[in-house]
Amino acid sequence: MVNLCSDNVAGALPAVLDALVEAGRGAAMPYGADPWSARLDALVAEIFERPAMVFPVATGTAANSLALACLTPPWGAVYCHDEAHVMVDECGAPEFFTGGAKLIGIGGRDSRLDPQALRAAVTQAAGSDHPVHVARPSAVTITTVSEGGTLYAPADVAAIADVCRTFSLGLHMDGARFAGTLAALGCSPADLTWKAGVDILSLGATKGGALAAEAVVVFDPALAETLAYRRKKSGHLVSKMRFLSAQLVAWLSEGRWLSAARHANGLAQRLGAGLDTVPGARLVAPVEANMAFVAFDQPLSDGLRGRGHAFYPWPAHGPQAVRLVTSFETTDEDVEAFLADARAIAAGR
């Protein structure tokens, strides 16, 4: 049985587990005044090629919501793709954390926000004859890897940032699978974020090999104090912060985060290419990172599930589409077993 529902089904990298054991030996100052948190600050500054303020939290929803709360007032509008995780899968948390800001979904091919559509929407809102009756444009959030498995290259981010600069909007990046984008494109973290115009990043490690660790990385110093207070007030300032920071340090050190992402991306490519040759299966989107979107006919879908394989339906790509997600823990044998069963079912065996 191969579980391809999500990269959240995977465990943790051995180095992350070892780091937690080491961090659990002895006493350390609380609330981020510990050696692991200091090391994390230095490591992030090195990786992103500039000083940045790092705020570890336990979940991606908290990271996204806290970040957006720093960019918009309660009467503001946050623009995102209409398939974005903040729009569809966070139970109104961004609205809750912001005190009521409005999320506005905008279309775009391949699950990426379209800069021209964004500009048109913001222009319309900003040009209202009665601005007090309209949620004030305040921020934009983009996701890479997107919900559709596609990527934003630095030039794509810069095009969005150009709209943000025109209208004085903050730009947030949901990087739950940020490492997967870097591994696929070969660009630097700096090129994909602050050099392209990103103000604040949700850096996700949980999907990439941590147990439960994300970080809000703030590139605009003016936002740091606000985020510090919001994190505390919302209950996300962890007292034993070293256990979050230790995970992130281990994950980022020695290129582990990128190695894990490259592994997952490579297996998704193999899986997608293999399934595209199976009768009854068809790739419905390019495999750009660690997600393959495939349309299965009903007998093939039922047969794979009947043999114990697990995956989610993905109606955004069509009524027969499913999402298959690989992780750092997925093996060559897992991919071959899934493909072998798909071929056998298609052949009537």
C-alpha positions in Angstrom: 0.0 0.0 0.0 1.3 3.4 -1.0 -0.2 6.5 0.7 0.0 9.4 -1.8 -2.7 11.6 -0.1 -0.2 14.3 1.0 3.3 14.9 2.0 1.8 15.4 5.5 1.5 11.6 5.8 5.3 11.2 6.0 7.2 11.0 9.2 10.3 13.2 10.0 13.9 13.2 8.7 16.2 11.3 11.1 18.3 14.5 11.5 15.3 16.4 12.7 14.5 13.7 15.3 18.1 13.6 16.4 18.0 17.4 16.9 14.9 17.2 19.0 16.6 14.6 21.3 19.6 16.8 21.6 17.5 19.9 22.3 15.7 18.0 25.1 18.9 17.5 27.1 19.2 20.0 29.9 17.8 23.5 30.4 17.5 26.4 28.0 16.0 29.8 28.2 12.3 30.0 27.0 10.5 32.0 24.3 13.3 32.0 21.8 16.1 33.1 24.0 17.9 29.8 23.4 21.0 28.8 21.3 18.9 26.9 18.7 16.8 30.0 18.0 19.9 32.2 17.7 21.4 29.6 15.3 18.2 29.6 13.3 18.3 33.4 12.9 21.9 33.2 11.6 21.2 30.3 9.3 18.2 32.0 7.7 20.2 35.2 7.2 22.9 33.1 5.5 20.4 31.2 3.3 18.5 34.3 2.3 21.6 36.5 1.9 20.4 39.2 4.3 19.3 39.7 7.9 15.7 38.6 8.4 13.4 38.2 11.4 12.4 34.6 12.0 9.2 33.6 13.9 8.8 29.9 14.4 5.2 28.6 14.7 3.7 25.1 14.8 1.4 25.2 11.8 1.1 26.6 8.3 -2.3 28.1 8.9 -0.9 30.1 11.8 2.1 31.2 9.7 -0.1 32.4 6.9 -2.7 34.0 9.1 -0.2 35.9 11.3 1.7 37.1 8.2 -1.4 38.4 6.5 -2.6 40.1 9.8 0.6 42.1 9.6 -0.2 43.3 6.1 -3.8 44.4 6.3 -6.2 46.2 8.7 -9.6 44.6 9.5 -11.2 46.6 6.8 -8.6 45.6 4.2 -8.8 43.2 1.2 -6.3 40.4 0.6 -6.1 39.2 -3.0 -5.2 35.5 -3.8 -5.8 32.9 -6.3 -9.3 31.4 -6.0 -7.8 27.9 -5.3 -5.3 29.2 -2.7 -5.0 27.3 0.6 -5.8 30.5 2.5 -9.1 30.8 0.6 -10.2 27.2 0.5 -8.6 25.2 3.3 -8.0 27.4 6.4 -11.5 27.6 7.9 -11.5 31.4 7.9 -8.3 31.6 10.0 -6.9 34.5 7.9 -10.2 36.5 8.4 -10.1 35.6 12.1 -6.5 36.6 12.6 -6.8 39.9 10.6 -10.0 40.9 12.6 -12.2 40.5 9.5 -10.2 41.4 6.4 -11.8 40.2 3.2 -10.1 37.5 1.0 -10.8 38.1 -2.7 -10.1 35.2 -5.0 -8.9 35.9 -8.5 -8.4 33.4 -11.4 -5.3 32.5 -13.3 -4.2 29.6 -15.4 -2.5 26.6 -13.8 -3.4 27.8 -10.2 -1.2 30.8 -10.5 -2.4 34.3 -9.8 -2.6 36.3 -13.1 -0.9 39.7 -12.7 -3.2 41.4 -15.2 -6.3 40.1 -13.5 -4.9 41.2 -10.2 -4.2 44.7 -11.5 -7.7 45.0 -12.9 -9.3 43.9 -9.7 -7.2 46.3 -7.5 -7.7 49.2 -10.0 -11.4 48.8 -9.8 -11.5 48.7 -6.0 -9.0 51.5 -5.6 -10.9 53.7 -8.1 -14.3 53.4 -6.3 -16.2 56.7 -6.0 -17.2 55.6 -2.5 -14.0 54.0 -1.1 -15.4 53.6 2.4 -17.9 51.1 1.0 -15.2 48.9 -0.4 -12.7 46.7 1.4 -9.4 48.6 1.0 -6.8 46.8 -1.1 -4.0 46.0 1.3 -2.2 42.8 0.5 -1.6 40.0 -2.0 -0.7 36.4 -1.2 0.7 33.8 -3.6 1.5 30.1 -3.1 4.5 28.2 -4.4 4.2 25.3 -5.0 0.6 26.2 -5.9 -2.4 24.1 -5.1 -2.3 22.9 -8.7 1.3 21.7 -8.4 2.7 24.6 -10.4 5.5 27.0 -9.6 6.2 30.7 -9.5 9.6 31.6 -10.9 11.3 34.8 -9.8 10.0 36.6 -12.8 6.4 35.6 -12.0 6.8 36.8 -8.4 8.3 40.1 -9.7 5.3 40.7 -12.0 3.0 40.3 -9.0 5.2 42.5 -6.9 5.0 45.2 -9.6 1.3 45.4 -9.1 1.8 45.5 -5.3 4.2 48.4 -5.6 1.8 50.4 -7.8 -0.9 50.2 -5.2 1.3 50.0 -2.0 0.2 46.5 -1.2 2.1 44.1 0.9 3.2 40.8 -0.7 3.1 37.5 1.2 4.3 34.1 -0.1 2.8 30.9 1.2 5.9 28.7 1.1 4.5 25.5 2.5 6.4 23.7 -0.2 9.0 26.5 -0.8 11.9 24.0 -0.9 10.2 22.1 -3.7 10.1 25.3 -5.9 13.8 25.9 -5.2 14.7 22.3 -6.0 12.8 22.4 -9.2 13.9 25.8 -10.5 17.4 25.9 -9.1 17.0 29.5 -8.1 18.2 31.0 -4.8 15.9 31.7 -1.8 16.7 35.3 -2.1 15.9 35.5 -5.8 12.5 34.0 -5.2 11.6 36.2 -2.3 12.8 39.6 -1.2 14.8 40.3 -4.4 11.6 39.7 -6.3 9.5 41.9 -4.0 8.2 39.6 -1.3 7.7 41.3 2.1 7.0 38.2 4.3 7.3 34.4 3.8 5.6 31.5 5.4 8.5 29.0 5.2 7.1 25.5 5.6 9.2 22.6 7.0 6.5 20.2 8.1 5.7 18.8 4.6 9.4 18.6 3.9 10.6 16.5 6.9 9.9 18.3 10.2 7.5 17.0 12.8 5.6 20.3 13.2 7.6 23.4 12.4 7.0 26.4 10.2 8.6 29.9 10.3 7.4 33.3 9.3 10.3 35.0 7.7 10.0 38.8 7.7 12.0 40.8 5.2 10.4 44.2 6.0 11.7 45.2 9.5 8.7 47.5 10.0 6.5 44.3 10.2 8.6 42.5 12.8 7.3 44.1 16.0 3.7 43.7 14.9 4.2 40.0 14.2 5.9 39.5 17.6 2.9 40.8 19.4 0.4 39.1 17.2 2.1 35.8 17.6 2.0 36.1 21.4 -1.6 37.4 21.5 -2.8 34.5 19.3 -1.2 31.9 21.5 1.5 30.9 19.1 4.5 32.0 21.1 5.8 28.6 22.2 7.5 28.6 25.6 10.0 25.9 24.7 10.8 27.5 21.4 14.0 25.5 21.1 12.0 22.4 20.0 10.7 24.3 17.0 14.0 26.0 16.2 15.9 22.8 16.5 13.7 21.2 13.9 14.2 24.1 11.5 18.0 24.3 12.1 18.4 20.5 11.4 16.1 20.7 8.3 17.9 23.7 6.8 21.4 22.6 7.6 23.7 20.8 5.2 21.2 21.3 2.4 18.8 18.7 3.8 15.7 20.7 2.9 16.6 20.9 -0.7 17.8 17.3 -0.9 14.5 16.1 0.5 12.6 18.2 -2.0 14.6 17.1 -4.9 14.0 13.5 -4.0 10.2 14.0 -3.7 10.1 16.0 -7.0 12.0 13.3 -8.9 9.7 10.5 -7.8 6.7 12.6 -8.7 8.1 13.0 -12.2 8.7 9.3 -12.5 5.2 8.5 -11.2 3.5 10.9 -13.5 5.4 9.8 -16.6 4.8 6.1 -15.8 1.0 6.6 -15.3 0.7 8.6 -18.5 1.5 5.3 -20.4 -1.2 3.3 -18.5 -4.5 2.8 -20.3 -7.2 4.5 -18.2 -4.8 7.1 -16.8 -3.9 10.5 -18.2 -1.8 13.4 -16.8 -4.0 16.5 -16.6 -1.3 18.9 -15.5 2.5 19.2 -15.8 4.5 17.6 -13.0 6.6 20.6 -11.8 7.3 19.6 -8.2 6.1 16.7 -5.9 2.5 16.5 -7.1 1.1 14.6 -10.0 -2.5 15.2 -11.1 -3.9 12.3 -13.1 -7.3 11.4 -14.4 -8.2 7.8 -13.7 -11.1 6.0 -15.2 -13.4 4.6 -12.5 -12.2 0.9 -12.7 -8.6 2.0 -12.4 -9.3 4.3 -9.5 -11.4 1.7 -7.7 -8.9 -1.0 -8.3 -6.0 1.0 -6.9 -7.9 1.9 -3.8 -9.0 -1.7 -3.5 -5.3 -2.7 -3.4 -4.7 -0.4 -0.5 -3.3 2.7 -2.3 -4.5 6.1 -1.0 -4.9 9.4 -2.8 -7.3 12.3 -2.8 -9.8 13.3 -5.6 -9.0 16.7 -7.1 -12.1 18.0 -8.9 -10.3 21.3 -9.7 -8.6 19.4 -12.5 -11.7 17.6 -13.6 -14.3 15.0 -12.4 -11.9 12.0 -12.7 -8.7 13.8 -11.5 -6.8 12.7 -8.4 -3.8 14.2 -6.7 -0.7 12.0 -6.0 1.8 13.6 -3.6 5.3 12.2 -3.0 7.5 13.1 -0.1 11.1 12.7 1.2 10.0 9.3 2.6 8.5 8.0 -0.7 10.8 5.3 -2.1 11.6 4.0 -5.6 9.9 0.8 -4.5 6.7 2.7 -3.6 6.5 4.2 -7.1 7.2 0.9 -8.8 4.6 -0.8 -6.7 2.0 1.8 -7.5 2.8 1.7 -11.3 2.8 -2.1 -11.3 -0.6 -2.3 -9.7 -1.9 0.3 -12.2 -0.6 -1.7 -15.1 -2.1 -4.9 -13.7 -5.5 -3.4 -13.2 -5.5 -1.8 -16.7 -4.6 -5.2 -18.1 -7.4 -6.9 -16.2 -5.2 -8.9 -13.9 
